[in-house]
């Protein structure tokens, strides 16, 4: 179980709207203006506002192509990948890697959120 996830962003309002629309996450006030706390059931974490060059994303080109980047990948369980991808695109996200089977364990697809973070969605369907 993931206890806490921090999702970087450049626009707190936009990222909160995206995750609220697509996954039903609610946001709670934070004492820090650069942070918004989110939750839904056992899923908890924060959106952290950073300068674009301060976080890792495949959509942000680095000046030094030799520099290595490491990023955390979060995968969210959903009922239907196909339906969730439609919601993601409608809310301003986009497909990153299409749905594929992982043996008999289910299916996974990856998307870019409004901040260009790569996240996965997982389903048995």
N, CA, C and O atoms as a GROMACS GRO file, in nm:
protein
  500
    1UNK      N    1   0.084  -0.117   0.000
    1UNK     CA    2   0.000   0.000   0.000
    1UNK      C    3   0.089   0.124   0.000
    1UNK      O    4   0.188   0.129   0.072
    2UNK      N    5   0.054   0.221  -0.079
    2UNK     CA    6   0.126   0.348  -0.080
    2UNK      C    7   0.067   0.436   0.029
    2UNK      O    8  -0.055   0.454   0.034
    3UNK      N    9   0.150   0.490   0.115
    3UNK     CA   10   0.103   0.574   0.225
    3UNK      C   11   0.086   0.719   0.182
    3UNK      O   12  -0.008   0.786   0.225
    4UNK      N   13   0.176   0.767   0.100
    4UNK     CA   14   0.176   0.908   0.062
    4UNK      C   15   0.238   0.924  -0.075
    4UNK      O   16   0.339   0.860  -0.105
    5UNK      N   17   0.180   1.008  -0.158
    5UNK     CA   18   0.234   1.037  -0.290
    5UNK      C   19   0.242   1.187  -0.308
    5UNK      O   20   0.145   1.258  -0.278
    6UNK      N   21   0.354   1.236  -0.355
    6UNK     CA   22   0.368   1.378  -0.386
    6UNK      C   23   0.373   1.393  -0.538
    6UNK      O   24   0.458   1.333  -0.604
    7UNK      N   25   0.283   1.473  -0.591
    7UNK     CA   26   0.273   1.494  -0.736
    7UNK      C   27   0.316   1.638  -0.765
    7UNK      O   28   0.249   1.732  -0.722
    8UNK      N   29   0.427   1.655  -0.839
    8UNK     CA   30   0.472   1.791  -0.870
    8UNK      C   31   0.379   1.857  -0.972
    8UNK      O   32   0.316   1.790  -1.053
    9UNK      N   33   0.372   1.989  -0.966
    9UNK     CA   34   0.289   2.063  -1.061
    9UNK      C   35   0.344   2.205  -1.076
    9UNK      O   36   0.425   2.250  -0.995
   10UNK      N   37   0.299   2.272  -1.179
   10UNK     CA   38   0.331   2.414  -1.195
   10UNK      C   39   0.208   2.500  -1.171
   10UNK      O   40   0.220   2.622  -1.158
   11UNK      N   41   0.089   2.438  -1.166
   11UNK     CA   42  -0.037   2.510  -1.147
   11UNK      C   43  -0.125   2.431  -1.051
   11UNK      O   44  -0.186   2.332  -1.091
   12UNK      N   45  -0.132   2.472  -0.924
   12UNK     CA   46  -0.208   2.398  -0.822
   12UNK      C   47  -0.356   2.387  -0.857
   12UNK      O   48  -0.415   2.281  -0.839
   13UNK      N   49  -0.415   2.493  -0.904
   13UNK     CA   50  -0.558   2.491  -0.937
   13UNK      C   51  -0.587   2.391  -1.049
   13UNK      O   52  -0.681   2.312  -1.039
   14UNK      N   53  -0.507   2.395  -1.154
   14UNK     CA   54  -0.528   2.306  -1.269
   14UNK      C   55  -0.512   2.160  -1.230
   14UNK      O   56  -0.594   2.077  -1.269
   15UNK      N   57  -0.408   2.126  -1.154
   15UNK     CA   58  -0.385   1.986  -1.117
   15UNK      C   59  -0.494   1.936  -1.022
   15UNK      O   60  -0.535   1.820  -1.032
   16UNK      N   61  -0.542   2.022  -0.931
   16UNK     CA   62  -0.651   1.981  -0.842
   16UNK      C   63  -0.778   1.952  -0.921
   16UNK      O   64  -0.847   1.854  -0.893
   17UNK      N   65  -0.810   2.037  -1.018
   17UNK     CA   66  -0.928   2.016  -1.101
   17UNK      C   67  -0.916   1.886  -1.179
   17UNK      O   68  -1.013   1.810  -1.188
   18UNK      N   69  -0.798   1.858  -1.236
   18UNK     CA   70  -0.777   1.736  -1.314
   18UNK      C   71  -0.803   1.612  -1.229
   18UNK      O   72  -0.883   1.527  -1.270
   19UNK      N   73  -0.738   1.599  -1.114
   19UNK     CA   74  -0.752   1.478  -1.033
   19UNK      C   75  -0.889   1.467  -0.967
   19UNK      O   76  -0.938   1.356  -0.943
   20UNK      N   77  -0.952   1.578  -0.937
   20UNK     CA   78  -1.088   1.576  -0.884
   20UNK      C   79  -1.184   1.525  -0.990
   20UNK      O   80  -1.272   1.444  -0.962
   21UNK      N   81  -1.170   1.574  -1.113
   21UNK     CA   82  -1.257   1.534  -1.224
   21UNK      C   83  -1.238   1.389  -1.262
   21UNK      O   84  -1.336   1.316  -1.280
   22UNK      N   85  -1.114   1.345  -1.276
   22UNK     CA   86  -1.086   1.211  -1.326
   22UNK      C   87  -1.099   1.103  -1.220
   22UNK      O   88  -1.155   0.997  -1.247
   23UNK      N   89  -1.050   1.128  -1.098
   23UNK     CA   90  -1.046   1.023  -0.995
   23UNK      C   91  -1.131   1.053  -0.872
   23UNK      O   92  -1.138   0.970  -0.781
   24UNK      N   93  -1.194   1.169  -0.865
   24UNK     CA   94  -1.278   1.203  -0.750
   24UNK      C   95  -1.200   1.236  -0.625
   24UNK      O   96  -1.254   1.227  -0.514
   25UNK      N   97  -1.072   1.275  -0.639
   25UNK     CA   98  -0.991   1.310  -0.522
   25UNK      C   99  -1.037   1.444  -0.468
   25UNK      O  100  -1.068   1.536  -0.544
   26UNK      N  101  -1.042   1.456  -0.336
   26UNK     CA  102  -1.076   1.584  -0.273
   26UNK      C  103  -0.949   1.649  -0.221
   26UNK      O  104  -0.853   1.580  -0.184
   27UNK      N  105  -0.949   1.781  -0.218
   27UNK     CA  106  -0.832   1.855  -0.173
   27UNK      C  107  -0.865   1.929  -0.045
   27UNK      O  108  -0.972   1.990  -0.032
   28UNK      N  109  -0.774   1.924   0.050
   28UNK     CA  110  -0.791   1.991   0.178
   28UNK      C  111  -0.693   2.107   0.188
   28UNK      O  112  -0.585   2.102   0.129
   29UNK      N  113  -0.730   2.211   0.261
   29UNK     CA  114  -0.639   2.326   0.277
   29UNK      C  115  -0.506   2.283   0.340
   29UNK      O  116  -0.500   2.190   0.420
   30UNK      N  117  -0.401   2.353   0.302
   30UNK     CA  118  -0.268   2.329   0.357
   30UNK      C  119  -0.217   2.461   0.414
   30UNK      O  120  -0.251   2.568   0.362
   31UNK      N  121  -0.135   2.456   0.519
   31UNK     CA  122  -0.078   2.580   0.571
   31UNK      C  123   0.027   2.641   0.477
   31UNK      O  124   0.070   2.754   0.498
   32UNK      N  125   0.067   2.568   0.376
   32UNK     CA  126   0.168   2.614   0.280
   32UNK      C  127   0.101   2.648   0.148
   32UNK      O  128   0.027   2.565   0.094
   33UNK      N  129   0.125   2.766   0.094
   33UNK     CA  130   0.060   2.807  -0.030
   33UNK      C  131   0.109   2.730  -0.153
   33UNK      O  132   0.044   2.734  -0.258
   34UNK      N  133   0.221   2.662  -0.143
   34UNK     CA  134   0.276   2.586  -0.255
   34UNK      C  135   0.235   2.439  -0.250
   34UNK      O  136   0.285   2.359  -0.330
   35UNK      N  137   0.146   2.401  -0.158
   35UNK     CA  138   0.108   2.261  -0.138
   35UNK      C  139  -0.043   2.251  -0.122
   35UNK      O  140  -0.106   2.334  -0.057
   36UNK      N  141  -0.102   2.148  -0.183
   36UNK     CA  142  -0.243   2.114  -0.162
   36UNK      C  143  -0.248   1.965  -0.126
   36UNK      O  144  -0.191   1.883  -0.197
   37UNK      N  145  -0.316   1.931  -0.018
   37UNK     CA  146  -0.327   1.793   0.029
   37UNK      C  147  -0.448   1.729  -0.037
   37UNK      O  148  -0.555   1.789  -0.041
   38UNK      N  149  -0.432   1.605  -0.090
   38UNK     CA  150  -0.546   1.536  -0.151
   38UNK      C  151  -0.571   1.403  -0.082
   38UNK      O  152  -0.483   1.347  -0.016
   39UNK      N  153  -0.695   1.353  -0.099
   39UNK     CA  154  -0.729   1.222  -0.043
   39UNK      C  155  -0.852   1.165  -0.112
   39UNK      O  156  -0.936   1.238  -0.164
   40UNK      N  157  -0.860   1.034  -0.111
   40UNK     CA  158  -0.980   0.959  -0.149
   40UNK      C  159  -0.960   0.819  -0.092
   40UNK      O  160  -0.871   0.746  -0.136
   41UNK      N  161  -1.042   0.782   0.003
   41UNK     CA  162  -1.026   0.652   0.067
   41UNK      C  163  -0.889   0.642   0.131
   41UNK      O  164  -0.852   0.726   0.213
   42UNK      N  165  -0.813   0.538   0.094
   42UNK     CA  166  -0.679   0.518   0.150
   42UNK      C  167  -0.570   0.588   0.069
   42UNK      O  168  -0.452   0.579   0.103
   43UNK      N  169  -0.608   0.658  -0.038
   43UNK     CA  170  -0.512   0.730  -0.121
   43UNK      C  171  -0.493   0.870  -0.064
   43UNK      O  172  -0.589   0.947  -0.054
   44UNK      N  173  -0.370   0.904  -0.026
   44UNK     CA  174  -0.340   1.035   0.031
   44UNK      C  175  -0.210   1.088  -0.027
   44UNK      O  176  -0.123   1.011  -0.067
   45UNK      N  177  -0.197   1.218  -0.030
   45UNK     CA  178  -0.074   1.278  -0.078
   45UNK      C  179  -0.087   1.427  -0.091
   45UNK      O  180  -0.176   1.489  -0.033
   46UNK      N  181   0.003   1.484  -0.170
   46UNK     CA  182  -0.002   1.628  -0.191
   46UNK      C  183   0.041   1.663  -0.333
   46UNK      O  184   0.120   1.592  -0.396
   47UNK      N  185  -0.013   1.774  -0.380
   47UNK     CA  186   0.034   1.836  -0.503
   47UNK      C  187   0.132   1.944  -0.456
   47UNK      O  188   0.099   2.023  -0.368
   48UNK      N  189   0.250   1.946  -0.514
   48UNK     CA  190   0.355   2.039  -0.472
   48UNK      C  191   0.391   2.128  -0.590
   48UNK      O  192   0.438   2.079  -0.694
   49UNK      N  193   0.370   2.258  -0.575
   49UNK     CA  194   0.400   2.352  -0.682
   49UNK      C  195   0.550   2.378  -0.687
   49UNK      O  196   0.611   2.420  -0.588
   50UNK      N  197   0.609   2.351  -0.804
   50UNK     CA  198   0.753   2.370  -0.825
   50UNK      C  199   0.775   2.445  -0.955
   50UNK      O  200   0.687   2.450  -1.041
   51UNK      N  201   0.892   2.502  -0.970
   51UNK     CA  202   0.930   2.562  -1.098
   51UNK      C  203   0.945   2.449  -1.199
   51UNK      O  204   0.988   2.340  -1.162
   52UNK      N  205   0.911   2.473  -1.326
   52UNK     CA  206   0.916   2.365  -1.427
   52UNK      C  207   1.048   2.289  -1.432
   52UNK      O  208   1.047   2.168  -1.454
   53UNK      N  209   1.160   2.357  -1.412
   53UNK     CA  210   1.289   2.289  -1.422
   53UNK      C  211   1.323   2.210  -1.296
   53UNK      O  212   1.426   2.142  -1.292
   54UNK      N  213   1.240   2.219  -1.192
   54UNK     CA  214   1.272   2.156  -1.064
   54UNK      C  215   1.221   2.013  -1.050
   54UNK      O  216   1.261   1.943  -0.957
   55UNK      N  217   1.134   1.967  -1.140
   55UNK     CA  218   1.086   1.830  -1.126
   55UNK      C  219   1.106   1.753  -1.256
   55UNK      O  220   1.132   1.812  -1.361
   56UNK      N  221   1.094   1.623  -1.246
   56UNK     CA  222   1.125   1.535  -1.358
   56UNK      C  223   1.001   1.504  -1.439
   56UNK      O  224   0.897   1.468  -1.383
   57UNK      N  225   1.010   1.518  -1.568
   57UNK     CA  226   0.900   1.486  -1.657
   57UNK      C  227   0.957   1.460  -1.795
   57UNK      O  228   1.048   1.531  -1.838
   58UNK      N  229   0.906   1.358  -1.867
   58UNK     CA  230   0.957   1.332  -2.002
   58UNK      C  231   0.923   1.445  -2.098
   58UNK      O  232   0.982   1.453  -2.206
   59UNK      N  233   0.830   1.531  -2.062
   59UNK     CA  234   0.790   1.638  -2.152
   59UNK      C  235   0.876   1.763  -2.136
   59UNK      O  236   0.863   1.858  -2.214
   60UNK      N  237   0.963   1.765  -2.036
   60UNK     CA  238   1.050   1.880  -2.013
   60UNK      C  239   1.190   1.846  -2.060
   60UNK      O  240   1.256   1.757  -2.006
   61UNK      N  241   1.234   1.918  -2.162
   61UNK     CA  242   1.366   1.892  -2.221
   61UNK      C  243   1.475   1.954  -2.133
   61UNK      O  244   1.469   2.072  -2.098
   62UNK      N  245   1.571   1.874  -2.098
   62UNK     CA  246   1.685   1.922  -2.020
   62UNK      C  247   1.789   1.984  -2.112
   62UNK      O  248   1.805   1.939  -2.226
   63UNK      N  249   1.859   2.085  -2.065
   63UNK     CA  250   1.967   2.145  -2.143
   63UNK      C  251   2.081   2.046  -2.163
   63UNK      O  252   2.144   2.045  -2.269
   64UNK      N  253   2.106   1.963  -2.064
   64UNK     CA  254   2.213   1.864  -2.070
   64UNK      C  255   2.152   1.727  -2.094
   64UNK      O  256   2.100   1.666  -2.000
   65UNK      N  257   2.157   1.678  -2.217
   65UNK     CA  258   2.094   1.549  -2.249
   65UNK      C  259   2.166   1.432  -2.183
   65UNK      O  260   2.113   1.320  -2.181
   66UNK      N  261   2.286   1.454  -2.129
   66UNK     CA  262   2.359   1.348  -2.060
   66UNK      C  263   2.311   1.330  -1.916
   66UNK      O  264   2.338   1.229  -1.852
   67UNK      N  265   2.240   1.429  -1.866
   67UNK     CA  266   2.192   1.423  -1.728
   67UNK      C  267   2.087   1.313  -1.715
   67UNK      O  268   1.993   1.306  -1.794
   68UNK      N  269   2.104   1.228  -1.613
   68UNK     CA  270   2.008   1.119  -1.590
   68UNK      C  271   1.892   1.170  -1.508
   68UNK      O  272   1.908   1.255  -1.420
   69UNK      N  273   1.774   1.117  -1.537
   69UNK     CA  274   1.656   1.154  -1.461
   69UNK      C  275   1.593   1.028  -1.403
   69UNK      O  276   1.590   0.924  -1.469
   70UNK      N  277   1.545   1.038  -1.282
   70UNK     CA  278   1.478   0.928  -1.216
   70UNK      C  279   1.344   0.981  -1.167
   70UNK      O  280   1.338   1.092  -1.112
   71UNK      N  281   1.239   0.906  -1.186
   71UNK     CA  282   1.107   0.952  -1.141
   71UNK      C  283   1.031   0.837  -1.078
   71UNK      O  284   1.049   0.721  -1.115
   72UNK      N  285   0.946   0.870  -0.985
   72UNK     CA  286   0.857   0.773  -0.923
   72UNK      C  287   0.738   0.752  -1.015
   72UNK      O  288   0.684   0.848  -1.069
   73UNK      N  289   0.697   0.628  -1.033
   73UNK     CA  290   0.579   0.600  -1.114
   73UNK      C  291   0.469   0.550  -1.022
   73UNK      O  292   0.487   0.452  -0.949
   74UNK      N  293   0.358   0.616  -1.026
   74UNK     CA  294   0.241   0.579  -0.947
   74UNK      C  295   0.138   0.519  -1.041
   74UNK      O  296   0.114   0.572  -1.149
   75UNK      N  297   0.077   0.408  -1.000
   75UNK     CA  298  -0.028   0.344  -1.079
   75UNK      C  299  -0.155   0.339  -0.996
   75UNK      O  300  -0.153   0.298  -0.880
   76UNK      N  301  -0.265   0.381  -1.056
   76UNK     CA  302  -0.393   0.392  -0.987
   76UNK      C  303  -0.487   0.285  -1.038
   76UNK      O  304  -0.504   0.269  -1.159
   77UNK      N  305  -0.550   0.211  -0.947
   77UNK     CA  306  -0.645   0.107  -0.983
   77UNK      C  307  -0.777   0.170  -1.028
   77UNK      O  308  -0.830   0.258  -0.960
   78UNK      N  309  -0.829   0.126  -1.144
   78UNK     CA  310  -0.955   0.177  -1.197
   78UNK      C  311  -1.041   0.060  -1.243
   78UNK      O  312  -0.991  -0.051  -1.262
   79UNK      N  313  -1.170   0.084  -1.261
   79UNK     CA  314  -1.261  -0.021  -1.310
   79UNK      C  315  -1.234  -0.053  -1.457
   79UNK      O  316  -1.227  -0.170  -1.495
   80UNK      N  317  -1.220   0.051  -1.540
   80UNK     CA  318  -1.202   0.034  -1.684
   80UNK      C  319  -1.096   0.131  -1.736
   80UNK      O  320  -1.114   0.252  -1.726
   81UNK      N  321  -0.989   0.078  -1.791
   81UNK     CA  322  -0.885   0.163  -1.848
   81UNK      C  323  -0.940   0.244  -1.965
   81UNK      O  324  -0.913   0.364  -1.975
   82UNK      N  325  -1.017   0.180  -2.051
   82UNK     CA  326  -1.070   0.250  -2.169
   82UNK      C  327  -1.155   0.370  -2.130
   82UNK      O  328  -1.140   0.479  -2.186
   83UNK      N  329  -1.244   0.352  -2.034
   83UNK     CA  330  -1.330   0.462  -1.989
   83UNK      C  331  -1.249   0.570  -1.918
   83UNK      O  332  -1.272   0.689  -1.938
   84UNK      N  333  -1.154   0.529  -1.835
   84UNK     CA  334  -1.073   0.626  -1.761
   84UNK      C  335  -0.986   0.708  -1.856
   84UNK      O  336  -0.967   0.827  -1.833
   85UNK      N  337  -0.933   0.646  -1.962
   85UNK     CA  338  -0.854   0.722  -2.059
   85UNK      C  339  -0.938   0.829  -2.127
   85UNK      O  340  -0.887   0.938  -2.156
   86UNK      N  341  -1.065   0.801  -2.154
   86UNK     CA  342  -1.155   0.902  -2.212
   86UNK      C  343  -1.170   1.019  -2.115
   86UNK      O  344  -1.166   1.135  -2.157
   87UNK      N  345  -1.188   0.989  -1.986
   87UNK     CA  346  -1.202   1.094  -1.885
   87UNK      C  347  -1.073   1.176  -1.873
   87UNK      O  348  -1.077   1.298  -1.860
   88UNK      N  349  -0.960   1.107  -1.879
   88UNK     CA  350  -0.830   1.174  -1.869
   88UNK      C  351  -0.813   1.274  -1.982
   88UNK      O  352  -0.774   1.389  -1.959
   89UNK      N  353  -0.841   1.232  -2.105
   89UNK     CA  354  -0.825   1.321  -2.220
   89UNK      C  355  -0.924   1.438  -2.213
   89UNK      O  356  -0.888   1.550  -2.247
   90UNK      N  357  -1.046   1.411  -2.170
   90UNK     CA  358  -1.146   1.517  -2.158
   90UNK      C  359  -1.105   1.621  -2.054
   90UNK      O  360  -1.137   1.739  -2.068
   91UNK      N  361  -1.034   1.577  -1.949
   91UNK     CA  362  -0.992   1.666  -1.841
   91UNK      C  363  -0.859   1.736  -1.869
   91UNK      O  364  -0.812   1.813  -1.786
   92UNK      N  365  -0.798   1.712  -1.986
   92UNK     CA  366  -0.674   1.781  -2.021
   92UNK      C  367  -0.549   1.698  -2.018
   92UNK      O  368  -0.441   1.748  -2.048
   93UNK      N  369  -0.560   1.569  -1.981
   93UNK     CA  370  -0.445   1.479  -1.984
   93UNK      C  371  -0.431   1.417  -2.122
   93UNK      O  372  -0.510   1.447  -2.212
   94UNK      N  373  -0.332   1.330  -2.139
   94UNK     CA  374  -0.314   1.264  -2.268
   94UNK      C  375  -0.253   1.125  -2.249
   94UNK      O  376  -0.190   1.097  -2.147
   95UNK      N  377  -0.273   1.041  -2.348
   95UNK     CA  378  -0.218   0.906  -2.346
   95UNK      C  379  -0.066   0.913  -2.361
   95UNK      O  380  -0.015   0.987  -2.445
   96UNK      N  381   0.005   0.837  -2.280
   96UNK     CA  382   0.151   0.830  -2.289
   96UNK      C  383   0.193   0.696  -2.347
   96UNK      O  384   0.268   0.692  -2.445
   97UNK      N  385   0.145   0.585  -2.289
   97UNK     CA  386   0.166   0.451  -2.344
   97UNK      C  387   0.032   0.379  -2.343
   97UNK      O  388  -0.038   0.379  -2.242
   98UNK      N  389  -0.006   0.316  -2.455
   98UNK     CA  390  -0.138   0.255  -2.464
   98UNK      C  391  -0.154   0.132  -2.375
   98UNK      O  392  -0.057   0.075  -2.324
   99UNK      N  393  -0.278   0.094  -2.357
   99UNK     CA  394  -0.316  -0.022  -2.276
   99UNK      C  395  -0.246  -0.147  -2.328
   99UNK      O  396  -0.241  -0.172  -2.448
  100UNK      N  397  -0.193  -0.226  -2.234
  100UNK     CA  398  -0.133  -0.354  -2.271
  100UNK      C  399  -0.158  -0.454  -2.160
  100UNK      O  400  -0.170  -0.418  -2.043
  101UNK      N  401  -0.164  -0.580  -2.198
  101UNK     CA  402  -0.185  -0.688  -2.101
  101UNK      C  403  -0.054  -0.717  -2.029
  101UNK      O  404   0.054  -0.713  -2.089
  102UNK      N  405  -0.065  -0.747  -1.900
  102UNK     CA  406   0.049  -0.790  -1.820
  102UNK      C  407   0.019  -0.935  -1.779
  102UNK      O  408  -0.027  -0.961  -1.668
  103UNK      N  409   0.047  -1.026  -1.872
  103UNK     CA  410   0.015  -1.167  -1.848
  103UNK      C  411  -0.132  -1.182  -1.813
  103UNK      O  412  -0.218  -1.122  -1.877
  104UNK      N  413  -0.160  -1.263  -1.712
  104UNK     CA  414  -0.299  -1.280  -1.667
  104UNK      C  415  -0.327  -1.194  -1.543
  104UNK      O  416  -0.426  -1.216  -1.473
  105UNK      N  417  -0.240  -1.096  -1.517
  105UNK     CA  418  -0.254  -1.012  -1.398
  105UNK      C  419  -0.340  -0.888  -1.421
  105UNK      O  420  -0.376  -0.820  -1.325
  106UNK      N  421  -0.373  -0.858  -1.545
  106UNK     CA  422  -0.453  -0.740  -1.575
  106UNK      C  423  -0.392  -0.657  -1.686
  106UNK      O  424  -0.311  -0.706  -1.765
  107UNK      N  425  -0.432  -0.532  -1.692
  107UNK     CA  426  -0.389  -0.442  -1.798
  107UNK      C  427  -0.338  -0.312  -1.737
  107UNK      O  428  -0.379  -0.272  -1.628
  108UNK      N  429  -0.249  -0.246  -1.809
  108UNK     CA  430  -0.195  -0.118  -1.764
  108UNK      C  431  -0.185  -0.024  -1.884
  108UNK      O  432  -0.160  -0.068  -1.996
  109UNK      N  433  -0.203   0.104  -1.859
  109UNK     CA  434  -0.179   0.210  -1.957
  109UNK      C  435  -0.117   0.326  -1.880
  109UNK      O  436  -0.136   0.338  -1.759
  110UNK      N  437  -0.045   0.411  -1.950
  110UNK     CA  438   0.018   0.526  -1.885
  110UNK      C  439  -0.030   0.655  -1.952
  110UNK      O  440  -0.051   0.660  -2.073
  111UNK      N  441  -0.046   0.759  -1.871
  111UNK     CA  442  -0.094   0.887  -1.922
  111UNK      C  443  -0.010   1.001  -1.866
  111UNK      O  444   0.060   0.986  -1.766
  112UNK      N  445  -0.019   1.115  -1.933
  112UNK     CA  446   0.040   1.239  -1.884
  112UNK      C  447  -0.072   1.322  -1.823
  112UNK      O  448  -0.176   1.342  -1.886
  113UNK      N  449  -0.052   1.369  -1.700
  113UNK     CA  450  -0.151   1.457  -1.641
  113UNK      C  451  -0.129   1.599  -1.694
  113UNK      O  452  -0.046   1.619  -1.783
  114UNK      N  453  -0.201   1.695  -1.642
  114UNK     CA  454  -0.190   1.833  -1.691
  114UNK      C  455  -0.055   1.896  -1.663
  114UNK      O  456  -0.020   1.998  -1.722
  115UNK      N  457   0.024   1.835  -1.572
  115UNK     CA  458   0.156   1.886  -1.539
  115UNK      C  459   0.267   1.807  -1.608
  115UNK      O  460   0.385   1.829  -1.582
  116UNK      N  461   0.228   1.716  -1.696
  116UNK     CA  462   0.320   1.630  -1.772
  116UNK      C  463   0.389   1.524  -1.686
  116UNK      O  464   0.496   1.476  -1.722
  117UNK      N  465   0.327   1.487  -1.574
  117UNK     CA  466   0.373   1.373  -1.495
  117UNK      C  467   0.320   1.246  -1.560
  117UNK      O  468   0.207   1.245  -1.608
  118UNK      N  469   0.400   1.140  -1.561
  118UNK     CA  470   0.355   1.011  -1.613
  118UNK      C  471   0.299   0.930  -1.497
  118UNK      O  472   0.368   0.908  -1.397
  119UNK      N  473   0.176   0.885  -1.510
  119UNK     CA  474   0.113   0.797  -1.412
  119UNK      C  475   0.050   0.681  -1.486
  119UNK      O  476   0.022   0.690  -1.605
  120UNK      N  477   0.029   0.571  -1.414
  120UNK     CA  478  -0.033   0.454  -1.473
  120UNK      C  479  -0.174   0.433  -1.421
  120UNK      O  480  -0.209   0.480  -1.313
  121UNK      N  481  -0.253   0.362  -1.500
  121UNK     CA  482  -0.382   0.314  -1.453
  121UNK      C  483  -0.386   0.164  -1.479
  121UNK      O  484  -0.336   0.116  -1.580
  122UNK      N  485  -0.445   0.090  -1.385
  122UNK     CA  486  -0.444  -0.056  -1.384
  122UNK      C  487  -0.586  -0.108  -1.370
  122UNK      O  488  -0.666  -0.053  -1.295
  123UNK      N  489  -0.617  -0.214  -1.445
  123UNK     CA  490  -0.749  -0.275  -1.435
  123UNK      C  491  -0.740  -0.421  -1.475
  123UNK      O  492  -0.651  -0.460  -1.550
  124UNK      N  493  -0.832  -0.500  -1.426
  124UNK     CA  494  -0.841  -0.640  -1.470
  124UNK      C  495  -0.913  -0.650  -1.604
  124UNK      O  496  -0.912  -0.756  -1.666
  125UNK      N  497  -0.976  -0.540  -1.649
  125UNK     CA  498  -1.051  -0.540  -1.776
  125UNK      C  499  -0.974  -0.470  -1.886
  125UNK      O  500  -1.022  -0.460  -1.999
   0.00000   0.00000   0.00000
